[in-house]
Amino acid sequence: MTREFAHAAGLSARRRRVAAVAVAGTGLLGASFSAAPDSTEFYRLTLATAATWAAGGHTPDSGRGERPIVGPVLIGGATFAVFYGCALIARRIPFLRKAISRVLRYADRGPTPRVLLITLANGAAEEVFFRGAVYSVAGRRPVLVSTAVYACTTVATRNPALVLASVLMGTLFSLQRRATGGIQAPMLTHLTWSTLMLQCLPRLFR
């Protein structure tokens, strides 16, 4: 009984810490998307967001010896191909074109290496927090809960295209976390997908 009580108390404390980090990170994320593209404020806020996710994150040990590399990278490429196909349609729909263009202006107006760096830093940090810390305290439905928290956080960007992407990709990343027991697979998929999106999507909306 004492051991169970200690476990419950520890889990409760971890959940409070995760909730506090989620609130702080959400605030920083929203502020970063209010900053001007290629501004010092934008870079500071996005790096602060990544640092917050990383500091509040958790890197689980899969315990299964499963550390896939090729598969997650291929999944990232395949997912990009699906999104690229959807973008070809979305750019013909004014509402969606406007939403996506608002995101891509940050890539268009900033130096590519710098934007790529903060994109990858945030992608990696998000996996450490959402598929690491949030997933580990999510209880019986970690895929659903971690994806919901991820999507709710993205609402702070006030961009429907990003919110939709967070639901779809968050579900995929969480399923990878469940399948492998760790965050290496979702992180590799996330970074591959983000890199391809950043490099190839902006030209469709110019």
C-alpha positions as CSV (number, residue, x, y, z in Angstrom):
1,M,0.0,0.0,0.0
2,T,2.8,2.4,0.9
3,R,4.6,1.6,-2.4
4,E,1.3,2.2,-4.3
5,F,0.8,5.5,-2.5
6,A,4.3,6.7,-3.2
7,H,3.9,5.8,-6.9
8,A,0.6,7.7,-7.1
9,A,2.1,10.7,-5.4
10,G,5.1,10.7,-7.7
11,L,2.8,10.4,-10.8
12,S,0.7,13.3,-9.5
13,A,3.8,15.5,-9.0
14,R,5.1,14.6,-12.5
15,R,1.7,15.5,-14.0
16,R,1.7,18.9,-12.3
17,R,5.2,19.6,-13.6
18,V,4.2,18.5,-17.1
19,A,1.1,20.7,-17.0
20,A,3.2,23.7,-15.9
21,V,5.7,23.2,-18.7
22,A,2.8,22.8,-21.2
23,V,1.3,26.1,-20.1
24,A,4.7,27.9,-20.3
25,G,5.6,26.4,-23.7
26,T,2.1,27.2,-25.1
27,G,2.5,30.8,-24.1
28,L,5.9,31.1,-25.7
29,L,4.7,29.3,-28.9
30,G,1.8,31.8,-29.2
31,A,4.1,34.7,-28.6
32,S,6.6,33.5,-31.3
33,F,3.9,33.4,-33.9
34,S,3.0,37.0,-33.0
35,A,6.6,38.2,-33.7
36,A,7.7,39.5,-37.0
37,P,9.4,37.0,-39.4
38,D,13.2,37.1,-39.3
39,S,13.1,39.4,-36.2
40,T,15.4,38.9,-33.2
41,E,12.3,38.5,-31.1
42,F,11.0,35.7,-33.3
43,Y,14.3,33.7,-33.0
44,R,14.6,34.3,-29.2
45,L,11.0,33.2,-28.6
46,T,11.3,30.1,-30.8
47,L,14.5,29.0,-29.1
48,A,13.0,29.7,-25.7
49,T,10.0,27.5,-26.7
50,A,12.4,24.7,-27.7
51,A,14.3,25.1,-24.5
52,T,11.1,24.9,-22.5
53,W,10.0,21.7,-24.1
54,A,13.4,20.1,-23.7
55,A,13.8,21.1,-20.1
56,G,10.4,19.7,-19.2
57,G,10.8,16.6,-21.3
58,H,11.5,13.0,-20.6
59,T,13.6,10.5,-22.7
60,P,12.2,7.0,-22.1
61,D,14.2,3.8,-22.4
62,S,12.3,1.6,-24.8
63,G,13.6,-1.5,-23.0
64,R,13.0,-3.4,-26.3
65,G,16.2,-2.7,-28.1
66,E,14.2,-1.1,-30.9
67,R,16.0,1.9,-32.2
68,P,14.9,2.1,-35.9
69,I,16.5,4.6,-38.2
70,V,15.6,3.8,-41.9
71,G,12.0,3.1,-41.3
72,P,11.1,6.4,-39.5
73,V,13.0,8.4,-42.1
74,L,11.1,6.7,-44.9
75,I,7.9,7.3,-43.0
76,G,8.8,11.0,-42.7
77,G,9.4,11.2,-46.5
78,A,6.2,9.4,-47.3
79,T,4.2,11.6,-45.0
80,F,5.7,14.7,-46.6
81,A,4.6,13.4,-50.0
82,V,1.0,13.1,-48.7
83,F,1.2,16.6,-47.3
84,Y,2.7,18.0,-50.5
85,G,-0.2,16.4,-52.5
86,C,-2.7,18.0,-50.2
87,A,-0.9,21.4,-50.5
88,L,-1.3,21.3,-54.2
89,I,-5.1,21.2,-53.6
90,A,-5.0,23.6,-50.6
91,R,-3.3,26.4,-52.5
92,R,-6.4,26.6,-54.7
93,I,-8.7,27.2,-51.6
94,P,-8.4,30.8,-50.4
95,F,-8.9,30.0,-46.7
96,L,-6.3,27.3,-46.6
97,R,-3.9,29.1,-48.9
98,K,-4.0,32.1,-46.5
99,A,-3.4,29.9,-43.4
100,I,-0.5,28.0,-44.9
101,S,1.1,31.2,-46.3
102,R,1.1,32.8,-42.9
103,V,3.2,29.9,-41.6
104,L,5.5,29.8,-44.6
105,R,6.4,33.5,-44.4
106,Y,8.7,32.7,-41.5
107,A,10.7,30.4,-43.9
108,D,10.6,32.8,-46.8
109,R,11.8,35.9,-45.0
110,G,14.6,34.3,-42.9
111,P,17.9,32.8,-43.8
112,T,17.4,29.2,-44.6
113,P,20.1,27.7,-42.3
114,R,18.8,29.7,-39.3
115,V,15.2,28.8,-39.9
116,L,16.1,25.2,-40.5
117,L,18.0,25.1,-37.2
118,I,15.2,26.5,-35.1
119,T,12.7,24.2,-36.9
120,L,14.8,21.1,-36.1
121,A,15.5,22.2,-32.6
122,N,11.7,22.7,-31.9
123,G,10.9,19.4,-33.6
124,A,13.3,17.4,-31.5
125,A,12.3,19.2,-28.3
126,E,8.6,18.6,-29.0
127,E,9.2,14.9,-29.2
128,V,11.1,14.9,-25.9
129,F,8.2,16.7,-24.2
130,F,5.0,15.5,-25.9
131,R,6.0,11.9,-26.8
132,G,8.3,11.7,-23.8
133,A,7.0,13.5,-20.8
134,V,3.3,13.9,-21.7
135,Y,3.0,10.4,-23.1
136,S,4.6,8.9,-19.9
137,V,2.0,10.5,-17.6
138,A,-1.0,10.2,-19.8
139,G,-2.5,7.1,-18.1
140,R,-4.4,4.5,-20.0
141,R,-4.8,6.3,-23.3
142,P,-1.4,7.9,-23.9
143,V,-1.8,8.2,-27.7
144,L,-5.1,10.1,-27.4
145,V,-4.0,12.3,-24.5
146,S,-0.6,13.2,-25.8
147,T,-2.0,14.0,-29.2
148,A,-4.8,16.1,-27.7
149,V,-2.3,18.1,-25.6
150,Y,-0.1,18.6,-28.6
151,A,-3.0,19.9,-30.7
152,C,-4.3,22.2,-27.9
153,T,-0.9,23.7,-27.6
154,T,-0.7,24.3,-31.3
155,V,-4.0,26.3,-31.0
156,A,-1.9,29.1,-29.6
157,T,-0.5,29.7,-33.1
158,R,-4.0,30.7,-34.2
159,N,-3.4,28.9,-37.4
160,P,-5.9,26.2,-38.5
161,A,-3.4,24.6,-40.9
162,L,-0.9,24.0,-38.1
163,V,-3.6,22.7,-35.7
164,L,-4.8,20.2,-38.3
165,A,-1.2,19.1,-39.0
166,S,-0.6,18.7,-35.3
167,V,-3.6,16.3,-35.0
168,L,-2.5,14.2,-37.9
169,M,1.2,14.2,-37.2
170,G,0.7,14.0,-33.4
171,T,-1.3,10.8,-33.8
172,L,1.4,9.3,-36.1
173,F,4.2,10.3,-33.7
174,S,2.3,8.8,-30.7
175,L,1.7,5.6,-32.5
176,Q,5.4,5.3,-33.3
177,R,6.1,5.9,-29.6
178,R,3.8,3.1,-28.6
179,A,5.1,0.7,-31.2
180,T,8.8,1.2,-30.3
181,G,8.6,2.2,-26.7
182,G,10.9,5.2,-27.3
183,I,11.1,8.6,-29.0
184,Q,13.8,7.9,-31.5
185,A,11.4,6.8,-34.2
186,P,8.9,9.7,-33.9
187,M,11.8,12.2,-33.6
188,L,13.4,11.0,-36.9
189,T,10.1,11.0,-38.7
190,H,9.4,14.5,-37.3
191,L,12.7,15.9,-38.3
192,T,12.6,14.4,-41.8
193,W,9.1,15.6,-42.4
194,S,9.9,19.1,-41.1
195,T,13.0,19.4,-43.2
196,L,11.2,18.4,-46.4
197,M,8.3,20.7,-45.7
198,L,10.5,23.6,-45.0
199,Q,12.6,23.1,-48.1
200,C,9.8,22.3,-50.6
201,L,6.5,23.8,-49.5
202,P,7.2,27.5,-49.6
203,R,7.7,27.6,-53.4
204,L,4.2,26.4,-53.9
205,F,2.7,29.4,-52.2
206,R,4.8,32.2,-53.7
